[in-house]
Structures are given as C-alpha cells and as structure tokens.
C-alpha cells in the first residue's frame, strides 16, 4: 500500500491536498501539510495529484 510522503521544503501549506483527501488523512499543521491519520489512508493518490507544488509523493511503507 502506498502512503503520502510530504516534502516540507516544497509544501506551502495551501491546504488543497487536505481538502482533496476523501479520508481526511492530511491536515495543515503550522503551515505545512502533515499526514496525521496515516492508518486511514487507502492510497488513492488524490492528495499527490492535487498538490500544485508536487510536494507529495506516494511511497510504499
């Protein structure tokens, strides 16, 4: 299963990924996206596809 890995250097904290995630896995914490409910992630990749800065990649963990 793939899970989101967020590059904090690229993330601008816009919240687009958090809004796009159907499982509410991602939240903006201190102006950076964080995968706070990783156990709820189903690997759909919507967050990564929605990120305008390519700050999210999916990785098997």
N, C-alpha and C positions, 0 to 999 in steps of 0.2 A: 504494500500500500504506500502511496506517495503522500507526503505531507508538506505544507508550505514552510519554506525557509526564507526569512526576510532579511534582505541586505539593508541594514540600518544606515549605511552610508548613502544609499540611493533613495531611501524612503523619505518623503517629505511630509508624511502624516496627513495626507488629504482625506483619508477615510473611504475612498472609493472601494477598496478591497473589502473593508469591513461591511459596507453597505451591500456589496455584491454577494458575500458569503451566505449561502442558504442555511448553514448550520451555526451561524454566529460564532465561529471559531476565532475570528480576528477582532481585536479591539485596538483603538488608538490609546496608547499609554505614554504620557509625557511627549506627545507629538510624534510618536513613532508607532507603526503597526506592530502588534505582537500577537502571536498565535497563543491565546490564553486558554482555549479549550481544545487542545490538540486531540484528545481522545474522541471528540465528536466529529472530527474531520473524516469525510468519506473519500477524499482525494479527487474531487470533481474538477479542480484546477480553475474554477471561476475566479478566485482571488487573483491568481497569477495572470490570467488572461485580461482581467480588468485593470491591472496596475499600469498607469500611464508612464511610469518611470522604470519599468522592468526590474522592480525591487524585490519581486517574489519569484522564487523558482521552486519547483516541486522536486522533492528528493525522497527516496525510499529510506525509511528509518525504522 
